[in-house]
Amino acid sequence: MGKKILLIEDDNFMREMIALVLEAESYKVTGVENGGDALGLLRECREYEYDAVISDMYLPDTDGLKLFEQVSANYPGLQFLILTSETDEAIVQQATSLGITYILKDENFAEAILATLQK
């Protein structure tokens, strides 16, 4: 069985599309639409149930950087990717300095996600 991915994306179509791409490559995907639901799922885990988290940058209840801080405090070392259309260089630098993989939603984002997860 493939890696288990926690996918946080508030756009239903985008969440389903990303999940289909990942599942086609044998990843097991749990998708939620906000940070609160993601944190709730992580708290329910007795162990590291997920191998990686993929989060949209802007969610209804938080943003990807704040969510990363909360996740990394309790799950250090958990691979964290932010998937976004945000191109502000200061935000990109802040994310990468924290150890977050920052992937732009462009025509190649699915390949970028898969390449990052395979590392």
N, CA and C atoms as a LAMMPS dump frame, in Angstrom:
ITEM: TIMESTEP
0
ITEM: NUMBER OF ATOMS
357
ITEM: BOX BOUNDS ff ff ff
-5.0000000000000000e+02 5.0000000000000000e+02
-5.0000000000000000e+02 5.0000000000000000e+02
-5.0000000000000000e+02 5.0000000000000000e+02
ITEM: ATOMS id mol type element x y z
1 1 1 N 0.846 -1.183 0
2 1 2 C 0 0 0
3 1 3 C 0.892 1.246 0
4 2 1 N 0.424 2.28 -0.66
5 2 2 C 1.187 3.511 -0.777
6 2 3 C 1.15 4.35 0.482
7 3 1 N 1.846 5.442 0.41
8 3 2 C 1.869 6.373 1.527
9 3 3 C 0.483 6.94 1.787
10 4 1 N 0.257 7.32 3.041
11 4 2 C -1.016 7.932 3.423
12 4 3 C -0.844 9.45 3.442
13 5 1 N -1.729 10.123 2.742
14 5 2 C -1.653 11.564 2.569
15 5 3 C -2.878 12.22 3.186
16 6 1 N -2.657 13.286 3.958
17 6 2 C -3.739 14.127 4.46
18 6 3 C -3.787 15.352 3.558
19 7 1 N -4.881 15.514 2.826
20 7 2 C -5.045 16.586 1.851
21 7 3 C -6.043 17.6 2.377
22 8 1 N -5.6 18.863 2.499
23 8 2 C -6.457 19.926 3.007
24 8 3 C -6.65 20.95 1.892
25 9 1 N -7.846 20.963 1.352
26 9 2 C -8.183 21.84 0.224
27 9 3 C -9.657 22.199 0.328
28 10 1 N -9.973 23.493 0.353
29 10 2 C -11.359 23.909 0.534
30 10 3 C -12.183 23.856 -0.757
31 11 1 N -11.545 23.794 -1.9
32 11 2 C -12.254 23.683 -3.172
33 11 3 C -12.515 22.196 -3.446
34 12 1 N -13.791 21.801 -3.426
35 12 2 C -14.149 20.388 -3.577
36 12 3 C -13.612 19.784 -4.864
37 13 1 N -13.758 20.488 -5.986
38 13 2 C -13.285 19.964 -7.26
39 13 3 C -11.778 19.74 -7.229
40 14 1 N -11.037 20.725 -6.734
41 14 2 C -9.581 20.613 -6.68
42 14 3 C -9.166 19.473 -5.753
43 15 1 N -9.834 19.35 -4.596
44 15 2 C -9.514 18.281 -3.654
45 15 3 C -9.74 16.913 -4.3
46 16 1 N -10.858 16.751 -4.992
47 16 2 C -11.149 15.478 -5.638
48 16 3 C -10.17 15.182 -6.768
49 17 1 N -9.804 16.21 -7.532
50 17 2 C -8.869 16.014 -8.634
51 17 3 C -7.495 15.587 -8.12
52 18 1 N -7.002 16.266 -7.075
53 18 2 C -5.701 15.913 -6.503
54 18 3 C -5.748 14.5 -5.925
55 19 1 N -6.827 14.179 -5.239
56 19 2 C -6.965 12.839 -4.662
57 19 3 C -6.936 11.772 -5.757
58 20 1 N -7.619 12.015 -6.873
59 20 2 C -7.623 11.041 -7.97
60 20 3 C -6.224 10.835 -8.546
61 21 1 N -5.474 11.919 -8.71
62 21 2 C -4.104 11.82 -9.22
63 21 3 C -3.251 10.992 -8.266
64 22 1 N -3.358 11.275 -6.975
65 22 2 C -2.559 10.556 -5.988
66 22 3 C -2.976 9.089 -5.873
67 23 1 N -4.278 8.845 -5.867
68 23 2 C -4.764 7.477 -5.745
69 23 3 C -4.373 6.637 -6.962
70 24 1 N -4.274 7.265 -8.126
71 24 2 C -3.833 6.547 -9.328
72 24 3 C -2.387 6.074 -9.192
73 25 1 N -1.636 6.719 -8.295
74 25 2 C -0.248 6.342 -8.026
75 25 3 C -0.12 5.545 -6.727
76 26 1 N -1.23 4.985 -6.253
77 26 2 C -1.301 4.099 -5.078
78 26 3 C -1.158 4.803 -3.726
79 27 1 N -1.375 6.103 -3.676
80 27 2 C -1.41 6.794 -2.389
81 27 3 C -2.807 6.656 -1.803
82 28 1 N -2.885 6.581 -0.485
83 28 2 C -4.165 6.568 0.217
84 28 3 C -4.408 7.995 0.702
85 29 1 N -5.49 8.605 0.263
86 29 2 C -5.727 10.027 0.516
87 29 3 C -6.951 10.217 1.404
88 30 1 N -6.78 11.031 2.444
89 30 2 C -7.897 11.504 3.245
90 30 3 C -8.001 12.993 2.985
91 31 1 N -9.137 13.439 2.473
92 31 2 C -9.304 14.845 2.146
93 31 3 C -10.255 15.547 3.096
94 32 1 N -9.864 16.739 3.514
95 32 2 C -10.711 17.595 4.348
96 32 3 C -10.671 19.007 3.779
97 33 1 N -11.627 19.849 4.213
98 33 2 C -11.725 21.179 3.614
99 33 3 C -11.198 22.315 4.472
100 34 1 N -10.747 22.032 5.696
101 34 2 C -10.224 23.13 6.51
102 34 3 C -9.186 22.625 7.515
103 35 1 N -8.481 23.565 8.107
104 35 2 C -7.422 23.231 9.048
105 35 3 C -7.918 22.572 10.319
106 36 1 N -9.069 22.998 10.799
107 36 2 C -9.62 22.411 12.023
108 36 3 C -9.9 20.928 11.868
109 37 1 N -10.481 20.555 10.73
110 37 2 C -10.742 19.138 10.48
111 37 3 C -9.437 18.354 10.377
112 38 1 N -8.433 18.955 9.739
113 38 2 C -7.131 18.293 9.606
114 38 3 C -6.492 18.058 10.966
115 39 1 N -6.503 19.079 11.804
116 39 2 C -5.917 18.935 13.139
117 39 3 C -6.673 17.896 13.958
118 40 1 N -7.994 17.842 13.793
119 40 2 C -8.793 16.839 14.49
120 40 3 C -8.4 15.428 14.078
121 41 1 N -8.21 15.208 12.782
122 41 2 C -7.784 13.889 12.31
123 41 3 C -6.406 13.525 12.843
124 42 1 N -5.501 14.481 12.832
125 42 2 C -4.154 14.208 13.342
126 42 3 C -4.18 13.885 14.833
127 43 1 N -5.026 14.58 15.607
128 43 2 C -5.124 14.31 17.05
129 43 3 C -5.662 12.912 17.321
130 44 1 N -6.52 12.404 16.435
131 44 2 C -7.093 11.071 16.615
132 44 3 C -6.078 9.961 16.38
133 45 1 N -4.99 10.282 15.724
134 45 2 C -3.976 9.275 15.401
135 45 3 C -3.164 8.932 16.645
136 46 1 N -3.004 7.651 16.909
137 46 2 C -2.156 7.237 18.023
138 46 3 C -0.693 7.288 17.624
139 47 1 N -0.43 7.06 16.355
140 47 2 C 0.925 7.091 15.826
141 47 3 C 0.926 8.025 14.627
142 48 1 N 2.017 8.052 13.942
143 48 2 C 2.087 8.823 12.705
144 48 3 C 1.319 8.075 11.629
145 49 1 N 0.048 8.353 11.533
146 49 2 C -0.77 7.662 10.549
147 49 3 C -0.513 8.187 9.142
148 50 1 N -0.171 9.444 9.026
149 50 2 C 0.033 10.051 7.716
150 50 3 C 1.521 10.206 7.433
151 51 1 N 1.87 10.005 6.167
152 51 2 C 3.25 10.175 5.728
153 51 3 C 3.524 11.593 5.269
154 52 1 N 2.464 12.309 4.861
155 52 2 C 2.631 13.676 4.377
156 52 3 C 1.311 14.422 4.477
157 53 1 N 1.436 15.744 4.55
158 53 2 C 0.289 16.65 4.541
159 53 3 C 0.449 17.555 3.335
160 54 1 N -0.627 17.685 2.562
161 54 2 C -0.669 18.64 1.463
162 54 3 C -1.783 19.615 1.793
163 55 1 N -1.442 20.894 1.884
164 55 2 C -2.423 21.898 2.271
165 55 3 C -2.472 23.041 1.269
166 56 1 N -3.664 23.519 1.027
167 56 2 C -3.838 24.763 0.29
168 56 3 C -3.264 25.877 1.171
169 57 1 N -2.826 26.959 0.579
170 57 2 C -2.271 28.062 1.36
171 57 3 C -3.36 28.797 2.135
172 58 1 N -4.471 29.049 1.484
173 58 2 C -5.542 29.82 2.124
174 58 3 C -6.766 28.948 2.332
175 59 1 N -7.095 28.729 3.594
176 59 2 C -8.219 27.89 3.991
177 59 3 C -9.257 28.756 4.702
178 60 1 N -10.478 28.277 4.824
179 60 2 C -11.522 29.091 5.463
180 60 3 C -11.207 29.498 6.906
181 61 1 N -10.455 28.655 7.624
182 61 2 C -10.224 28.918 9.046
183 61 3 C -8.771 29.208 9.41
184 62 1 N -7.86 29.15 8.46
185 62 2 C -6.446 29.394 8.756
186 62 3 C -5.69 29.537 7.444
187 63 1 N -4.378 29.621 7.531
188 63 2 C -3.574 29.56 6.312
189 63 3 C -2.533 28.468 6.473
190 64 1 N -1.9 28.114 5.373
191 64 2 C -0.97 26.994 5.367
192 64 3 C 0.207 27.158 6.306
193 65 1 N 0.707 28.389 6.456
194 65 2 C 1.852 28.611 7.342
195 65 3 C 1.469 28.406 8.805
196 66 1 N 0.319 28.925 9.205
197 66 2 C -0.141 28.727 10.586
198 66 3 C -0.447 27.252 10.847
199 67 1 N -1.045 26.605 9.86
200 67 2 C -1.345 25.186 10.013
201 67 3 C -0.061 24.382 10.145
202 68 1 N 0.941 24.714 9.344
203 68 2 C 2.231 24.033 9.446
204 68 3 C 2.806 24.158 10.856
205 69 1 N 2.745 25.355 11.437
206 69 2 C 3.264 25.556 12.798
207 69 3 C 2.572 24.632 13.785
208 70 1 N 1.252 24.5 13.669
209 70 2 C 0.509 23.64 14.582
210 70 3 C 0.832 22.163 14.349
211 71 1 N 0.928 21.778 13.099
212 71 2 C 1.219 20.377 12.783
213 71 3 C 2.64 20.015 13.201
214 72 1 N 3.608 20.859 12.843
215 72 2 C 5.002 20.526 13.128
216 72 3 C 5.31 20.528 14.622
217 73 1 N 4.548 21.273 15.412
218 73 2 C 4.761 21.271 16.861
219 73 3 C 4.455 19.902 17.46
220 74 1 N 3.469 19.212 16.902
221 74 2 C 3.058 17.909 17.427
222 74 3 C 3.571 16.729 16.612
223 75 1 N 3.922 16.979 15.36
224 75 2 C 4.391 15.924 14.464
225 75 3 C 5.656 16.377 13.756
226 76 1 N 6.73 16.572 14.495
227 76 2 C 7.963 17.046 13.853
228 76 3 C 8.449 16.042 12.811
229 77 1 N 8.875 16.568 11.699
230 77 2 C 9.386 15.707 10.646
231 77 3 C 8.342 15.228 9.657
232 78 1 N 7.06 15.481 9.916
233 78 2 C 6.014 15.095 8.985
234 78 3 C 6.14 15.955 7.728
235 79 1 N 6.26 15.32 6.573
236 79 2 C 6.419 16.052 5.32
237 79 3 C 5.2 16.938 5.089
238 80 1 N 5.444 18.213 4.761
239 80 2 C 4.368 19.195 4.614
240 80 3 C 4.557 19.942 3.306
241 81 1 N 3.539 19.911 2.476
242 81 2 C 3.554 20.613 1.2
243 81 3 C 2.443 21.649 1.199
244 82 1 N 2.737 22.817 0.682
245 82 2 C 1.709 23.821 0.454
246 82 3 C 1.505 23.922 -1.047
247 83 1 N 0.256 23.833 -1.442
248 83 2 C -0.133 23.92 -2.835
249 83 3 C -0.954 25.191 -2.999
250 84 1 N -0.498 26.102 -3.852
251 84 2 C -1.139 27.406 -3.91
252 84 3 C -0.922 28.121 -5.224
253 85 1 N -1.698 29.155 -5.432
254 85 2 C -1.504 30.068 -6.564
255 85 3 C -0.724 31.303 -6.126
256 86 1 N -0.441 31.404 -4.825
257 86 2 C 0.253 32.56 -4.259
258 86 3 C 1.699 32.613 -4.745
259 87 1 N 2.072 33.747 -5.347
260 87 2 C 3.432 33.892 -5.869
261 87 3 C 4.231 34.97 -5.143
262 88 1 N 3.691 35.528 -4.071
263 88 2 C 4.404 36.556 -3.31
264 88 3 C 5.732 35.974 -2.813
265 89 1 N 6.825 36.556 -3.256
266 89 2 C 8.16 36.025 -2.961
267 89 3 C 8.442 35.948 -1.462
268 90 1 N 7.939 36.905 -0.684
269 90 2 C 8.159 36.886 0.764
270 90 3 C 7.488 35.665 1.401
271 91 1 N 6.301 35.328 0.945
272 91 2 C 5.59 34.163 1.48
273 91 3 C 6.291 32.878 1.048
274 92 1 N 6.718 32.832 -0.196
275 92 2 C 7.448 31.663 -0.691
276 92 3 C 8.71 31.443 0.142
277 93 1 N 9.465 32.51 0.385
278 93 2 C 10.701 32.407 1.179
279 93 3 C 10.4 31.985 2.61
280 94 1 N 9.352 32.549 3.197
281 94 2 C 8.997 32.178 4.569
282 94 3 C 8.666 30.688 4.638
283 95 1 N 7.883 30.213 3.702
284 95 2 C 7.495 28.804 3.694
285 95 3 C 8.708 27.898 3.52
286 96 1 N 9.547 28.196 2.554
287 96 2 C 10.698 27.329 2.315
288 96 3 C 11.706 27.396 3.455
289 97 1 N 11.814 28.544 4.113
290 97 2 C 12.734 28.634 5.261
291 97 3 C 12.252 27.784 6.438
292 98 1 N 10.953 27.531 6.495
293 98 2 C 10.4 26.672 7.548
294 98 3 C 10.52 25.185 7.21
295 99 1 N 10.946 24.889 5.986
296 99 2 C 11.062 23.496 5.57
297 99 3 C 9.841 22.975 4.846
298 100 1 N 8.977 23.88 4.425
299 100 2 C 7.766 23.506 3.704
300 100 3 C 8.095 23.433 2.215
301 101 1 N 7.606 22.404 1.559
302 101 2 C 7.71 22.335 0.112
303 101 3 C 6.564 23.16 -0.462
304 102 1 N 6.898 24.139 -1.272
305 102 2 C 5.941 25.108 -1.799
306 102 3 C 5.725 24.798 -3.275
307 103 1 N 4.512 24.411 -3.645
308 103 2 C 4.21 24.032 -5.015
309 103 3 C 3.129 24.945 -5.573
310 104 1 N 3.426 25.57 -6.698
311 104 2 C 2.456 26.443 -7.346
312 104 3 C 1.422 25.623 -8.109
313 105 1 N 0.171 26.078 -8.05
314 105 2 C -0.9 25.466 -8.831
315 105 3 C -0.763 25.972 -10.269
316 106 1 N 0.062 25.29 -11.018
317 106 2 C 0.215 25.627 -12.425
318 106 3 C -0.06 24.367 -13.241
319 107 1 N 0.258 24.377 -14.505
320 107 2 C -0.06 23.223 -15.348
321 107 3 C 0.745 21.975 -14.988
322 108 1 N 1.799 22.117 -14.192
323 108 2 C 2.642 20.975 -13.821
324 108 3 C 2.562 20.603 -12.342
325 109 1 N 1.552 21.113 -11.631
326 109 2 C 1.544 20.909 -10.179
327 109 3 C 1.384 19.444 -9.783
328 110 1 N 0.631 18.663 -10.555
329 110 2 C 0.45 17.251 -10.197
330 110 3 C 1.779 16.508 -10.256
331 111 1 N 2.558 16.766 -11.283
332 111 2 C 3.872 16.14 -11.408
333 111 3 C 4.796 16.583 -10.287
334 112 1 N 4.697 17.851 -9.901
335 112 2 C 5.538 18.378 -8.819
336 112 3 C 5.178 17.705 -7.486
337 113 1 N 3.9 17.509 -7.236
338 113 2 C 3.474 16.826 -6.007
339 113 3 C 4.038 15.408 -5.988
340 114 1 N 3.838 14.682 -7.069
341 114 2 C 4.287 13.293 -7.12
342 114 3 C 5.806 13.198 -6.973
343 115 1 N 6.539 14.081 -7.635
344 115 2 C 8 14.06 -7.532
345 115 3 C 8.443 14.336 -6.104
346 116 1 N 7.781 15.263 -5.435
347 116 2 C 8.145 15.594 -4.049
348 116 3 C 7.839 14.424 -3.115
349 117 1 N 6.703 13.798 -3.275
350 117 2 C 6.329 12.679 -2.397
351 117 3 C 7.23 11.47 -2.597
352 118 1 N 7.786 11.307 -3.78
353 118 2 C 8.63 10.148 -4.059
354 118 3 C 10.033 10.32 -3.503
355 119 1 N 10.408 11.516 -3.082
356 119 2 C 11.744 11.75 -2.526
357 119 3 C 11.878 11.14 -1.151
